[in-house]
């Protein structure tokens, strides 16, 4: 799936790994009988998976050209799509610190963001979108040595 975003004179494309089955699942879920009263147990929300832009890789050289985490954050948004700022900024700060401050063996970072639609279990009405982000660090030998969620 390709999502086009336009704001003022800026246009961007985000590629999401998703297919018809995701939307078919959301549709089938909406047809399920609604839960009421004592039928609701556990979570009050349902969390169907919507998609992911796939992992985005940022090399040491990618990161070095930026003067601060905010500039890196803007670059990352263009690569992985416009996810909530707090998630992208957290990943940018982490990679910026790994690369420039405290880890001479850092070679590249990989960022993966998954998007879920959260609905109320009672009536399947929309509640919010939920984003899960994973950031992995690799050393010069290509070995995974650090991961944050």
Phi and psi in degrees as a GROMACS rama.xvg file:
@    title "Ramachandran Plot"
@    xaxis  label "Phi"
@    yaxis  label "Psi"
@TYPE xy
-117.644  128.661  UNK-2
-109.646  125.084  UNK-3
-99.8942  130.918  UNK-4
-119.424  129.894  UNK-5
-126.729  130.632  UNK-6
-145.277  119.032  UNK-7
53.6022  -121.141  UNK-8
-97.7554  4.30896  UNK-9
-100.424  130.259  UNK-10
-126.757  139.867  UNK-11
-138.346  158.634  UNK-12
-118.641  136.573  UNK-13
-123.128  129.5  UNK-14
-97.5746  125.226  UNK-15
-114.798  128.6  UNK-16
-77.0655  105.248  UNK-17
-159.74  166.285  UNK-18
-149.668  -177.717  UNK-19
-56.5927  -33.0745  UNK-20
-60.4635  -32.6534  UNK-21
-62.0973  -48.3113  UNK-22
-72.8917  -33.0709  UNK-23
-62.5325  -42.0824  UNK-24
-62.979  -41.5666  UNK-25
-62.5554  -40.6644  UNK-26
-65.9209  -46.1297  UNK-27
-62.8322  -40.2846  UNK-28
-58.9709  -39.6389  UNK-29
-67.5208  -20.2268  UNK-30
-87.9997  -11.5365  UNK-31
-64.1455  149.172  UNK-32
-58.5539  138.786  UNK-33
-73.3574  148.412  UNK-34
-93.5459  144.16  UNK-35
-140.322  151.55  UNK-36
52.527  -124.076  UNK-37
-73.9059  -8.05373  UNK-38
-71.482  -20.4557  UNK-39
-82.9359  120.647  UNK-40
-132.47  155.635  UNK-41
67.4334  -136.271  UNK-42
-66.1116  143.624  UNK-43
-86.172  2.10493  UNK-44
-128.775  153.491  UNK-45
-112.254  147.941  UNK-46
-129.157  70.23  UNK-47
-70.8012  139.378  UNK-48
-70.511  134.619  UNK-49
-102.378  -47.9102  UNK-50
167.929  -179.192  UNK-51
-149.056  141.084  UNK-52
-76.0917  1.66344  UNK-53
82.7162  165.823  UNK-54
-68.5828  139.078  UNK-55
-111.212  128.713  UNK-56
-102.398  134.607  UNK-57
-125.041  113.987  UNK-58
-82.3968  165.994  UNK-59
-53.5682  -42.7835  UNK-60
-65.074  -39.0911  UNK-61
-55.4691  -43.8294  UNK-62
-76.4408  -37.5706  UNK-63
-59.9333  -33.0457  UNK-64
-69.7604  -12.3458  UNK-65
-96.1771  143.33  UNK-66
-84.2123  -22.1938  UNK-67
-157.338  172.501  UNK-68
-65.6346  -30.0474  UNK-69
-66.2077  -41.8144  UNK-70
-65.7469  -40.0071  UNK-71
-63.7968  -38.6919  UNK-72
-59.4124  -43.8305  UNK-73
-61.9077  -43.0846  UNK-74
-61.8572  -43.3706  UNK-75
-63.3118  -39.0414  UNK-76
-59.3017  -37.3494  UNK-77
-68.2349  -28.9318  UNK-78
-85.3515  -42.2849  UNK-79
-106.919  -3.52162  UNK-80
98.5186  170.562  UNK-81
-92.1093  86.973  UNK-82
-90.7081  171.421  UNK-83
-52.26  135.707  UNK-84
-54.2218  -37.5517  UNK-85
-63.4958  -35.0448  UNK-86
-71.2394  -47.609  UNK-87
-67.0125  -40.8047  UNK-88
-65.3525  -38.5231  UNK-89
-61.0806  -44.3982  UNK-90
-66.2409  -40.8232  UNK-91
-63.8606  -44.3266  UNK-92
-62.404  -42.1715  UNK-93
-62.3137  -49.6224  UNK-94
-66.805  -38.8156  UNK-95
-61.8884  -44.5201  UNK-96
-65.995  -45.3147  UNK-97
-57.3298  -45.195  UNK-98
-74.0572  -45.7653  UNK-99
-101.539  -22.5546  UNK-100
-108.184  -48.6879  UNK-101
-129.868  9.06045  UNK-102
-145.108  90.2732  UNK-103
-67.8399  -17.2644  UNK-104
-89.1453  -6.50697  UNK-105
-62.1428  128.506  UNK-106
-112.954  -39.9505  UNK-107
-160.851  158.607  UNK-108
-123.476  151.902  UNK-109
-126.748  129.29  UNK-110
-117.102  128.63  UNK-111
-126.471  127.591  UNK-112
-121.955  127.155  UNK-113
-110.064  139.691  UNK-114
-113.075  134.712  UNK-115
-124.749  146.009  UNK-116
-97.6859  128.253  UNK-117
-106.334  126.331  UNK-118
-125.238  157.202  UNK-119
-71.8059  135.52  UNK-120
-66.9058  -29.0585  UNK-121
-64.2253  -48.0645  UNK-122
-132.061  8.28043  UNK-123
63.246  17.6189  UNK-124
-75.7995  150.286  UNK-125
-64.1045  137.453  UNK-126
-112.139  -58.5627  UNK-127
-169.223  167.116  UNK-128
-96.042  147.997  UNK-129
-123.282  132.253  UNK-130
-119.184  132.557  UNK-131
-117.22  127.312  UNK-132
-121.51  137.416  UNK-133
-124.751  130.404  UNK-134
-120.993  125.813  UNK-135
-115.765  143.852  UNK-136
-113.85  139.225  UNK-137
-122.583  142.768  UNK-138
-87.7854  -177.358  UNK-139
-63.6942  -23.327  UNK-140
-83.4444  -2.75737  UNK-141
83.8883  14.4215  UNK-142
-90.1771  132.224  UNK-143
-69.4916  125.727  UNK-144
-133.131  -4.4045  UNK-145
-153.449  141.657  UNK-146
-145.636  136.252  UNK-147
-127.91  152.458  UNK-148
